Amino acid sequence: MKTCFIHSAICISAQETFYNNDFLKEASEVTTEFASAIHPVYKDYIPPAAIRRMAPGVKMGVVAAKQSLNEANINIPEAIIVGTGMGCIEDSEKFLNALIDNDEEFLAPTSFIQSTHNTVGAQIALGLQCKAYNMTYVHGAVSFESGLLDAQLLIQTSEAKTVLVGGVDELGKEFSVFFNKIEKQQPQGIQVPFGEGAGFFGMSSEKAGAFAILKDVQVFETVSVADITSKLKAFLTNNGLLFQDIDAILMGENGDAYDVYYHEMQASVFLKTPQISYKKVSGEFYTASVFGFWAGCHLLKRQEIPKILLKNSIEKKNYQHVLLYNQYKGKEHSFTLLSRC
């Protein structure tokens, strides 16, 4: 089977990741209630008339996708794949509020039409006039990883040579407030703020110009804390690796009680491995792993770890294999393995 090479990694996040090329050297932990994205100047990429009709998630996705394709030197991809947890939640809120305010009568359908989860993928395709394979995955905290699996399979089986894959979620104006209220009622609420962002990656079966390889992705719904290490061991063994072969581990810690999954590995098999915690700078959202994936790609490209992300004091001179592990509320676990070209 063919190898899945990564040629570009673009991210819009709560940090200055879109314009700034210093790889989080000026980043800081988010201390506000919500981790709002630092938005680029959208009119530089999208016609002003179209911007007015786009929700924040659509704008983030379209611009990040365009920049990713440019960086990867891909004119028209043979597949567009998007992962999202909540879709265009702001338009959903508009439609539901109009439903209540108008007593379910005389409703304009615009917000409902634009609230569908596949709006981002559709807008990217319309802008490119791309009529190729277009898929959106809405699988909670493994939405982005489901897209990665699809992209990898398309390339490995030669069904596509170039693939654009990404993940996007927006805060909305009301959902995030409700989410916070629910979390505060829990015995131990999340400590990192709820956030938003978008990340897109240009992939192909060609090595020229690539800086990383997507080796493998695995997702599973549930697993006990006691069994998580054995699950990971089987995943690494399937890829011909041992725990000590992993040069850096990126984990989606968010401060809640389910961080015990990460702590289990940090205190045992990865005790002497550089440990990276990224949600303190990106915030928590269903596709927050796009930020971790973006960080993993740039780690392999630049061969360095930003100080803000490093959880322990261990660093290496050479990074060949990077592992991403994420879970949400003890469910929707994912392992993603990246390697240097």
Buried (B, 14 or more C-beta within 10 A) or exposed (E): EBBBBBBBBBBBBBBBBBEEEEBBEEBEEBEEEBBBBBEBEBEEBBEEEBBEEBBBBBBBBBBBBBBBBEBBEBEBBBBBBBBBBBBBBBBBBBBBEBBEEEEEEEBEEEBBEBBBBBBBBBBBBEBBEBEBBBBBBBBBBBBBBBBBBBBBBBBBEEEBBBBBBBBBBBBBEBBBBEBBEEBEEEEEBBBBBBBBBBBBBBBBBBEEBBBBBBBBBBBBEEBEEEEBBEBBBEBBEEBEBEBEBBBBBBBBBBBBEBBEBBEBBBEEBBEEBBBBBBBBBBBBBBBBBBBBBBBBBBBBBEBBBBEBBBBBEBEEEEBBBBBBBBBBEBBBBBBBBBBBB
